[in-house]
Amino acid sequence: MIVIFIDDIEDFVQFLDKRIMNEIFFEFRKKSKTGDLSNEVEFEIFLHFLSKVEESMVLYETKINITDLSTSLNEEEVKTKIQEILSKVNPSLKLIKGKIREIFLSYSF
């Protein structure tokens, strides 16, 4: 099994045609900056999809960082915005919350 990390979201989208299913999995992490007087909150969104190359499974992944100064942004809003972007690429793509990376890596060993 192979894991390919793609730094740029635009490049990640270019590889979507290699997927073996319409589900794009995501993980969402919210990190508050402690010790900082601002109300700045950082969100990390990890996107994953599965592909197959000959007999090997491939996990493509990327990470999006979003900084919110208002602290009003929540996970559901971020998910909705990403789903809208994916729907423009292909309306059949579905964003699913899940930790596919851990499941994928557990099968590889």
Number of C-alpha atoms within 10 A of each C-alpha: 14 16 15 12 14 16 12 11 13 10 11 19 14 10 13 21 12 14 17 13 14 17 16 22 19 22 18 18 11 15 11 15 12 10 6 8 7 11 13 15 18 17 19 15 19 17 27 26 24 23 18 14 10 6 7 11 16 19 20 22 21 20 19 13 12 14 15 15 12 10 12 8 14 11 13 10 11 15 17 12 11 15 18 16 13 18 14 10 14 13 12 12 18 16 21 17 14 15 15 19 20 10 10 17 13 9 8 11 6
